[in-house]
Amino acid sequence: MIVNEEAVKKILEEVKPAKLVAATKYVDVHEIEKLEEFGVTCFGENRVQAFLEKYEKYHGNGEFQFIGTLQPNKVKYIIDKVTLIHAVDRYSLLKEIEKQAAKRDLEMPVLIQVNIAKEESKHGFEVEEIDEVFNSLKDYPHVKVRGLMMMAPHIESSETEKYFKMTQELLQRLQKDYPMYQLDQLSMGMSNDYQEALKHGSTMIRIGSALFK
C-alpha cells in the first residue's frame, strides 16, 4: 500500500478538530514517514511484534498509539513506547497495565473499550459493566483513563449512527458521575464511517485504508 497524499490532506482537514490516528498495521516505516511528511502526527498499531520492529527503525517526530486487541503478556513490551492504549477490554489487561506502569514509575493513558452494540464478535465491556469498571479504577493508580473507545457494527450508516450517539451519551454521563477523571477522549470512527462518528463527538478517528492506494 502506498500513501495517497491527496486523500491524507483531505481527511486531515475533514476530521478537525478531532485527531487522525493513521492505522499503520499493513505499512512499513517508509510509508509511516510519508504520512508524517503530509501532516499526520499519530500512528496506530495493532500487532506488538510488528510495531516493535517499526519502532526501532522509526526516526520521525510522531507518536504511536496501540489501537488493537492487546494481550496482557505483551503489555511490558509497549508500555514505554506508546502514548495511549485504546482498547482496554478486560480487567486482566487493566491489572497488567498497572503492574508494568508501576514498575517504570509512569502513568499510562488508556481508553475503556465498550461493546456498545453487544456484538459477540467484538471485544469490550458491556454498557452495564461500565460503572463497575470505573469504580475499580482507584485500584489502578498508574492507569490514567481518558475516555472510551468503540467499534461500530458493519451495517448501514443510518443504523451505525445510533451506536455513535449512544457512546457519546455514555461518555457524557461518565464525565458527570466521575469528575475525578479527565474523560475527554472518544475514539470511534474508521475509514467507512468516520463522518458519522464526527457528528457524535469523536475526538480520535482511526483510519487505515482510506489513506492509501
GUZAPA-149761 format. One record per residue (C-alpha): x, y, z. Coordinates in steps of 0.25 Angstrom, whole numbers, padded with zeros to 4 digits, always signed. Example, Ala and Ser with C-alpha at 12.3 -4.5 7.8 and 13.67 -1.06 7.14 Angstrom:
+0049-0018+0031 +0055-0004+0029 
END
This chain:
+0000+0000+0000 +0005+0014-0004 +0001+0027+0003 -0009+0035-0004 -0005+0049-0002 -0018+0056-0007 -0026+0047+0002 -0018+0049+0014 -0019+0064+0013 -0034+0064+0010 -0036+0055+0022 -0027+0063+0032 -0036+0075+0028 -0049+0067+0029 -0047+0062+0043 -0042+0075+0050 -0042+0077+0062 -0042+0062+0064 -0029+0055+0063 -0026+0046+0052 -0020+0033+0056 -0014+0026+0044 -0016+0011+0045 -0002+0007+0040 -0003-0008+0042 -0001-0012+0028 +0010-0002+0024 +0025-0001+0027 +0033+0011+0033 +0035+0017+0019 +0020+0019+0018 +0019+0024+0032 +0029+0034+0029 +0022+0038+0017 +0009+0040+0025 +0017+0049+0034 +0022+0057+0023 +0008+0060+0019 +0004+0065+0033 +0000+0052+0040 +0006+0052+0054 -0001+0040+0061 +0001+0025+0057 -0008+0014+0062 -0002+0000+0062 -0009-0014+0064 +0001-0024+0066 +0012-0024+0076 +0023-0031+0069 +0022-0023+0056 +0020-0010+0064 +0034-0012+0071 +0041-0015+0058 +0035-0002+0053 +0038+0006+0065 +0053+0002+0065 +0054+0007+0050 +0046+0020+0052 +0053+0033+0054 +0042+0043+0052 +0035+0052+0062 +0021+0046+0062 +0015+0038+0073 +0010+0023+0073 -0003+0018+0080 -0007+0004+0081 -0021+0002+0075 -0023-0013+0074 -0026-0024+0084 -0015-0025+0094 -0011-0038+0101 -0007-0035+0116 +0006-0043+0114 +0010-0033+0103 +0008-0020+0111 +0022-0020+0116 +0028-0018+0102 +0020-0006+0098 +0017+0001+0111 +0028+0012+0110 +0027+0013+0095 +0012+0017+0093 +0005+0030+0097 -0009+0023+0098 -0015+0009+0099 -0029+0010+0092 -0035-0004+0095 -0035-0007+0109 -0045-0018+0109 -0044-0027+0121 -0039-0026+0136 -0027-0035+0134 -0022-0024+0124 -0024-0013+0134 -0017-0021+0144 -0005-0023+0135 -0004-0009+0131 -0004-0004+0145 +0007-0014+0148 +0016-0010+0137 +0014+0005+0138 +0017+0004+0153 +0030-0003+0150 +0034+0008+0141 +0028+0019+0150 +0019+0025+0139 +0005+0027+0137 -0001+0020+0125 -0013+0027+0118 -0023+0018+0113 -0038+0017+0107 -0048+0007+0112 -0054-0001+0101 -0069-0002+0101 -0076-0012+0093 -0088-0003+0091 -0095-0012+0081 -0094-0024+0089 -0087-0032+0077 -0082-0046+0081 -0070-0044+0071 -0066-0031+0077 -0057-0029+0090 -0060-0019+0101 -0068-0017+0113 -0083-0017+0113 -0090-0004+0116 -0096-0010+0128 -0082-0013+0134 -0076+0001+0131 -0079+0007+0145 -0073-0005+0152 -0060-0003+0143 -0060+0012+0147 -0062+0009+0162 -0050-0001+0161 -0040+0010+0155 -0036+0014+0169 -0028+0001+0170 -0020+0005+0157 -0013+0018+0161 -0003+0017+0149 -0014+0015+0139 -0020+0029+0134 -0033+0027+0128 -0036+0037+0117 -0049+0033+0111 -0056+0022+0103 -0053+0014+0090 -0063+0007+0082 -0064-0001+0068 -0077+0001+0061 -0084-0011+0055 -0083-0013+0040 -0097-0009+0036 -0103+0003+0028 -0098+0017+0033 -0112+0021+0037 -0112+0010+0047 -0098+0012+0051 -0100+0026+0055 -0109+0022+0067 -0097+0014+0073 -0088+0026+0072 -0099+0034+0079 -0101+0024+0090 -0086+0024+0092 -0085+0039+0093 -0096+0040+0103 -0090+0029+0111 -0077+0037+0112 -0085+0050+0115 -0091+0042+0127 -0078+0037+0132 -0072+0051+0131 -0083+0055+0141 -0082+0043+0150 -0067+0042+0151 -0062+0056+0151 -0049+0052+0157 -0044+0046+0144 -0041+0055+0131 -0050+0048+0122 -0048+0056+0109 -0046+0046+0098 -0055+0038+0090 -0048+0028+0080 -0058+0024+0069 -0060+0024+0054 -0052+0017+0043 -0050+0018+0028 -0064+0015+0025 -0072+0022+0036 -0063+0034+0041 -0073+0045+0036 -0084+0039+0045 -0074+0038+0057 -0070+0052+0056 -0085+0056+0057 -0085+0050+0071 -0073+0056+0077 -0062+0046+0073 -0048+0052+0077 -0040+0041+0070 -0043+0035+0057 -0035+0022+0053 -0033+0022+0038 -0025+0012+0030 -0029+0008+0016 -0035+0022+0012 -0021+0028+0014 -0015+0018+0004 -0016+0014-0011 
END
